[in-house]
Amino acid sequence: MLTAKELEVLRRRARGETQQQVAKALAVSQAAVSKFETNGHRKLIDAELLIRVSKTIGIVTEEGTVGRRVVYLAGRPKKKAKGGGGR
């Protein structure tokens, strides 16, 4: 999850502000802006990868009505075969 600072930095940078302009507006150093931007990008890439992998292996996530995330396997569960086989 992005922090409020990471989100604000990414929004401002997407609008074309320089790191120096963002630093001044947020009253932080340019190094802090660079770190927020780098961490924000990394988290977005990780989230995109997680979504792609989840879809590939059949895990679906949906936002629940009370704000909880619901996770389940896509499709129907396979039924166990009757009988045992073996001994």
KOLDREN-531091 format. One record per residue: residue number from 1; residue in one letter; x, y, z of N, C-alpha, C in turn. Coordinates in steps of 0.1 Angstrom, whole numbers. Example, Ala and Ser with C-alpha at 12.3 -4.5 7.8 and 13.67 -1.06 7.14 Angstrom:
2
<lomar marba="1" sero="a" n_x="132" n_y="-57" n_z="78" ca_x="123" ca_y="-45" ca_z="78" c_x="132" c_y="-33" c_z="78"/>
<lomar marba="2" sero="s" n_x="128" n_y="-22" n_z="71" ca_x="137" ca_y="-11" ca_z="71" c_x="129" c_y="0" c_z="79"/>
***
This chain:
87
<lomar marba="1" sero="m" n_x="8" n_y="-12" n_z="0" ca_x="0" ca_y="0" ca_z="0" c_x="9" c_y="12" c_z="0"/>
<lomar marba="2" sero="l" n_x="5" n_y="22" n_z="-8" ca_x="13" ca_y="34" ca_z="-9" c_x="10" c_y="43" c_z="3"/>
<lomar marba="3" sero="t" n_x="20" n_y="50" n_z="8" ca_x="18" ca_y="59" ca_z="19" c_x="13" c_y="72" c_z="13"/>
<lomar marba="4" sero="a" n_x="8" n_y="81" n_z="22" ca_x="2" ca_y="93" ca_z="17" c_x="13" c_y="102" c_z="10"/>
<lomar marba="5" sero="k" n_x="25" n_y="102" n_z="15" ca_x="36" ca_y="110" ca_z="9" c_x="39" c_y="104" c_z="-5"/>
<lomar marba="6" sero="e" n_x="40" n_y="90" n_z="-5" ca_x="44" ca_y="84" ca_z="-18" c_x="33" c_y="87" c_z="-29"/>
<lomar marba="7" sero="l" n_x="21" n_y="87" n_z="-25" ca_x="10" ca_y="90" ca_z="-34" c_x="10" c_y="104" c_z="-39"/>
<lomar marba="8" sero="e" n_x="12" n_y="113" n_z="-30" ca_x="13" ca_y="127" ca_z="-33" c_x="25" c_y="130" c_z="-42"/>
<lomar marba="9" sero="v" n_x="36" n_y="124" n_z="-39" ca_x="48" ca_y="127" ca_z="-48" c_x="46" c_y="121" c_z="-62"/>
<lomar marba="10" sero="l" n_x="40" n_y="109" n_z="-63" ca_x="37" ca_y="103" ca_z="-76" c_x="27" c_y="112" c_z="-84"/>
<lomar marba="11" sero="r" n_x="17" n_y="117" n_z="-77" ca_x="7" ca_y="125" ca_z="-84" c_x="14" c_y="138" c_z="-89"/>
<lomar marba="12" sero="r" n_x="22" n_y="145" n_z="-81" ca_x="28" ca_y="157" ca_z="-85" c_x="38" c_y="155" c_z="-96"/>
<lomar marba="13" sero="r" n_x="46" n_y="144" n_z="-95" ca_x="56" ca_y="141" ca_z="-106" c_x="49" c_y="138" c_z="-119"/>
<lomar marba="14" sero="a" n_x="37" n_y="131" n_z="-118" ca_x="29" ca_y="128" ca_z="-130" c_x="24" c_y="140" c_z="-137"/>
<lomar marba="15" sero="r" n_x="22" n_y="151" n_z="-129" ca_x="17" ca_y="164" ca_z="-134" c_x="29" c_y="172" c_z="-140"/>
<lomar marba="16" sero="g" n_x="41" n_y="167" n_z="-138" ca_x="52" ca_y="174" ca_z="-144" c_x="61" c_y="182" c_z="-135"/>
<lomar marba="17" sero="e" n_x="58" n_y="182" n_z="-122" ca_x="66" ca_y="189" ca_z="-113" c_x="80" c_y="182" c_z="-111"/>
<lomar marba="18" sero="t" n_x="90" n_y="190" n_z="-109" ca_x="103" ca_y="185" ca_z="-107" c_x="104" c_y="180" c_z="-92"/>
<lomar marba="19" sero="q" n_x="114" n_y="172" n_z="-89" ca_x="116" ca_y="168" ca_z="-76" c_x="118" c_y="180" c_z="-66"/>
<lomar marba="20" sero="q" n_x="125" n_y="190" n_z="-71" ca_x="128" ca_y="202" ca_z="-63" c_x="115" c_y="209" c_z="-60"/>
<lomar marba="21" sero="q" n_x="106" n_y="210" n_z="-70" ca_x="93" ca_y="217" ca_z="-68" c_x="84" c_y="209" c_z="-58"/>
<lomar marba="22" sero="v" n_x="84" n_y="196" n_z="-59" ca_x="77" ca_y="187" ca_z="-50" c_x="82" c_y="188" c_z="-36"/>
<lomar marba="23" sero="a" n_x="96" n_y="188" n_z="-35" ca_x="102" ca_y="189" ca_z="-21" c_x="98" c_y="202" c_z="-15"/>
<lomar marba="24" sero="k" n_x="98" n_y="213" n_z="-22" ca_x="94" ca_y="226" ca_z="-16" c_x="80" c_y="226" c_z="-12"/>
<lomar marba="25" sero="a" n_x="71" n_y="221" n_z="-20" ca_x="57" ca_y="221" ca_z="-17" c_x="53" c_y="212" c_z="-5"/>
<lomar marba="26" sero="l" n_x="61" n_y="201" n_z="-3" ca_x="58" ca_y="192" ca_z="8" c_x="67" c_y="195" c_z="20"/>
<lomar marba="27" sero="a" n_x="76" n_y="204" n_z="19" ca_x="85" ca_y="208" ca_z="30" c_x="94" c_y="196" c_z="34"/>
<lomar marba="28" sero="v" n_x="99" n_y="189" n_z="24" ca_x="109" ca_y="178" ca_z="26" c_x="121" c_y="180" c_z="17"/>
<lomar marba="29" sero="s" n_x="131" n_y="172" n_z="19" ca_x="143" ca_y="174" ca_z="11" c_x="141" c_y="167" c_z="-3"/>
<lomar marba="30" sero="q" n_x="149" n_y="171" n_z="-12" ca_x="148" ca_y="165" ca_z="-26" c_x="152" c_y="150" c_z="-24"/>
<lomar marba="31" sero="a" n_x="161" n_y="146" n_z="-15" ca_x="164" ca_y="132" ca_z="-13" c_x="152" c_y="124" c_z="-8"/>
<lomar marba="32" sero="a" n_x="144" n_y="130" n_z="0" ca_x="132" ca_y="124" ca_z="5" c_x="122" c_y="122" c_z="-6"/>
<lomar marba="33" sero="v" n_x="120" n_y="132" n_z="-15" ca_x="111" ca_y="131" ca_z="-26" c_x="116" c_y="119" c_z="-35"/>
<lomar marba="34" sero="s" n_x="129" n_y="118" n_z="-37" ca_x="134" ca_y="108" ca_z="-46" c_x="131" c_y="94" c_z="-40"/>
<lomar marba="35" sero="k" n_x="133" n_y="93" n_z="-26" ca_x="130" ca_y="80" ca_z="-20" c_x="115" c_y="77" c_z="-20"/>
<lomar marba="36" sero="f" n_x="106" n_y="87" n_z="-18" ca_x="92" ca_y="84" ca_z="-19" c_x="88" c_y="80" c_z="-33"/>
<lomar marba="37" sero="e" n_x="94" n_y="86" n_z="-43" ca_x="91" ca_y="83" ca_z="-57" c_x="95" c_y="69" c_z="-60"/>
<lomar marba="38" sero="t" n_x="108" n_y="66" n_z="-56" ca_x="113" ca_y="52" ca_z="-59" c_x="105" c_y="41" c_z="-52"/>
<lomar marba="39" sero="n" n_x="102" n_y="43" n_z="-39" ca_x="94" ca_y="34" ca_z="-32" c_x="80" c_y="32" c_z="-38"/>
<lomar marba="40" sero="g" n_x="74" n_y="43" n_z="-42" ca_x="60" ca_y="43" ca_z="-47" c_x="60" c_y="35" c_z="-60"/>
<lomar marba="41" sero="h" n_x="70" n_y="38" n_z="-69" ca_x="71" ca_y="30" ca_z="-82" c_x="73" c_y="15" c_z="-79"/>
<lomar marba="42" sero="r" n_x="81" n_y="12" n_z="-70" ca_x="84" ca_y="-2" ca_z="-66" c_x="71" c_y="-9" c_z="-61"/>
<lomar marba="43" sero="k" n_x="64" n_y="-2" n_z="-53" ca_x="51" ca_y="-8" ca_z="-48" c_x="41" c_y="-10" c_z="-59"/>
<lomar marba="44" sero="l" n_x="40" n_y="-1" n_z="-68" ca_x="31" ca_y="-2" ca_z="-79" c_x="35" c_y="-14" c_z="-88"/>
<lomar marba="45" sero="i" n_x="47" n_y="-15" n_z="-91" ca_x="52" ca_y="-27" ca_z="-99" c_x="49" c_y="-40" c_z="-92"/>
<lomar marba="46" sero="d" n_x="52" n_y="-40" n_z="-79" ca_x="49" ca_y="-53" ca_z="-71" c_x="34" c_y="-56" c_z="-72"/>
<lomar marba="47" sero="a" n_x="26" n_y="-46" n_z="-70" ca_x="11" ca_y="-48" ca_z="-70" c_x="6" c_y="-53" c_z="-84"/>
<lomar marba="48" sero="e" n_x="12" n_y="-47" n_z="-95" ca_x="8" ca_y="-52" ca_z="-108" c_x="12" c_y="-66" c_z="-111"/>
<lomar marba="49" sero="l" n_x="24" n_y="-70" n_z="-106" ca_x="29" ca_y="-83" ca_z="-107" c_x="20" c_y="-93" c_z="-99"/>
<lomar marba="50" sero="l" n_x="16" n_y="-89" n_z="-87" ca_x="8" ca_y="-98" ca_z="-79" c_x="-6" c_y="-100" c_z="-85"/>
<lomar marba="51" sero="i" n_x="-11" n_y="-90" n_z="-91" ca_x="-24" ca_y="-91" ca_z="-98" c_x="-23" c_y="-101" c_z="-110"/>
<lomar marba="52" sero="r" n_x="-12" n_y="-99" n_z="-118" ca_x="-11" ca_y="-108" ca_z="-130" c_x="-8" c_y="-123" c_z="-125"/>
<lomar marba="53" sero="v" n_x="0" n_y="-125" n_z="-115" ca_x="2" ca_y="-138" ca_z="-110" c_x="-10" c_y="-144" c_z="-105"/>
<lomar marba="54" sero="s" n_x="-18" n_y="-137" n_z="-97" ca_x="-30" ca_y="-142" ca_z="-91" c_x="-40" c_y="-146" c_z="-102"/>
<lomar marba="55" sero="k" n_x="-42" n_y="-138" n_z="-112" ca_x="-51" ca_y="-142" ca_z="-123" c_x="-46" c_y="-154" c_z="-130"/>
<lomar marba="56" sero="t" n_x="-33" n_y="-155" n_z="-132" ca_x="-27" ca_y="-167" ca_z="-139" c_x="-30" c_y="-180" c_z="-132"/>
<lomar marba="57" sero="i" n_x="-29" n_y="-180" n_z="-118" ca_x="-31" ca_y="-192" ca_z="-111" c_x="-45" c_y="-194" c_z="-106"/>
<lomar marba="58" sero="g" n_x="-54" n_y="-184" n_z="-110" ca_x="-68" ca_y="-186" ca_z="-107" c_x="-73" c_y="-181" c_z="-93"/>
<lomar marba="59" sero="i" n_x="-65" n_y="-171" n_z="-88" ca_x="-70" ca_y="-165" ca_z="-75" c_x="-76" c_y="-152" c_z="-79"/>
<lomar marba="60" sero="v" n_x="-88" n_y="-149" n_z="-74" ca_x="-96" ca_y="-137" ca_z="-77" c_x="-97" c_y="-129" c_z="-64"/>
<lomar marba="61" sero="t" n_x="-96" n_y="-116" n_z="-65" ca_x="-98" ca_y="-108" ca_z="-53" c_x="-109" c_y="-98" c_z="-57"/>
<lomar marba="62" sero="e" n_x="-118" n_y="-95" n_z="-47" ca_x="-128" ca_y="-85" ca_z="-49" c_x="-129" c_y="-77" c_z="-37"/>
<lomar marba="63" sero="e" n_x="-133" n_y="-64" n_z="-38" ca_x="-136" ca_y="-56" ca_z="-26" c_x="-149" c_y="-60" c_z="-20"/>
<lomar marba="64" sero="g" n_x="-149" n_y="-63" n_z="-7" ca_x="-161" ca_y="-67" ca_z="0" c_x="-170" c_y="-54" c_z="3"/>
<lomar marba="65" sero="t" n_x="-182" n_y="-56" n_z="7" ca_x="-191" ca_y="-45" ca_z="9" c_x="-187" c_y="-37" c_z="22"/>
<lomar marba="66" sero="v" n_x="-180" n_y="-44" n_z="31" ca_x="-176" ca_y="-37" ca_z="43" c_x="-161" c_y="-33" c_z="43"/>
<lomar marba="67" sero="g" n_x="-156" n_y="-33" n_z="31" ca_x="-142" ca_y="-29" ca_z="29" c_x="-132" c_y="-40" c_z="31"/>
<lomar marba="68" sero="r" n_x="-136" n_y="-52" n_z="33" ca_x="-127" ca_y="-63" ca_z="35" c_x="-125" c_y="-69" c_z="21"/>
<lomar marba="69" sero="r" n_x="-113" n_y="-74" n_z="19" ca_x="-109" ca_y="-80" ca_z="6" c_x="-113" c_y="-95" c_z="7"/>
<lomar marba="70" sero="v" n_x="-120" n_y="-99" n_z="-3" ca_x="-124" ca_y="-113" ca_z="-4" c_x="-115" c_y="-120" c_z="-14"/>
<lomar marba="71" sero="v" n_x="-109" n_y="-131" n_z="-10" ca_x="-101" ca_y="-139" ca_z="-19" c_x="-106" c_y="-153" c_z="-21"/>
<lomar marba="72" sero="y" n_x="-107" n_y="-158" n_z="-33" ca_x="-111" ca_y="-171" ca_z="-35" c_x="-105" c_y="-177" c_z="-48"/>
<lomar marba="73" sero="l" n_x="-105" n_y="-189" n_z="-49" ca_x="-100" ca_y="-196" ca_z="-62" c_x="-111" c_y="-195" c_z="-72"/>
<lomar marba="74" sero="a" n_x="-108" n_y="-191" n_z="-84" ca_x="-117" ca_y="-190" ca_z="-95" c_x="-122" c_y="-204" c_z="-99"/>
<lomar marba="75" sero="g" n_x="-134" n_y="-205" n_z="-103" ca_x="-139" ca_y="-218" ca_z="-108" c_x="-144" c_y="-226" c_z="-96"/>
<lomar marba="76" sero="r" n_x="-149" n_y="-238" n_z="-99" ca_x="-155" ca_y="-247" ca_z="-89" c_x="-144" c_y="-256" c_z="-83"/>
<lomar marba="77" sero="p" n_x="-145" n_y="-259" n_z="-70" ca_x="-135" ca_y="-268" ca_z="-65" c_x="-137" c_y="-282" c_z="-71"/>
<lomar marba="78" sero="k" n_x="-126" n_y="-289" n_z="-72" ca_x="-127" ca_y="-302" ca_z="-78" c_x="-132" c_y="-312" c_z="-67"/>
<lomar marba="79" sero="k" n_x="-141" n_y="-321" n_z="-71" ca_x="-146" ca_y="-331" ca_z="-62" c_x="-136" c_y="-342" c_z="-60"/>
<lomar marba="80" sero="k" n_x="-135" n_y="-347" n_z="-48" ca_x="-126" ca_y="-358" ca_z="-45" c_x="-132" c_y="-371" c_z="-51"/>
<lomar marba="81" sero="a" n_x="-123" n_y="-379" n_z="-56" ca_x="-128" ca_y="-392" ca_z="-61" c_x="-132" c_y="-401" c_z="-50"/>
<lomar marba="82" sero="k" n_x="-143" n_y="-408" n_z="-53" ca_x="-148" ca_y="-418" ca_z="-43" c_x="-140" c_y="-430" c_z="-43"/>
<lomar marba="83" sero="g" n_x="-139" n_y="-437" n_z="-32" ca_x="-132" ca_y="-449" ca_z="-31" c_x="-117" c_y="-446" c_z="-28"/>
<lomar marba="84" sero="g" n_x="-110" n_y="-456" n_z="-25" ca_x="-96" ca_y="-453" ca_z="-21" c_x="-87" c_y="-459" c_z="-30"/>
<lomar marba="85" sero="g" n_x="-87" n_y="-470" n_z="-33" ca_x="-76" ca_y="-475" ca_z="-42" c_x="-64" c_y="-476" c_z="-32"/>
<lomar marba="86" sero="g" n_x="-57" n_y="-485" n_z="-34" ca_x="-46" ca_y="-487" ca_z="-25" c_x="-47" c_y="-501" c_z="-19"/>
<lomar marba="87" sero="r" n_x="-49" n_y="-502" n_z="-6" ca_x="-49" ca_y="-515" ca_z="1" c_x="-60" c_y="-523" c_z="-2"/>
***
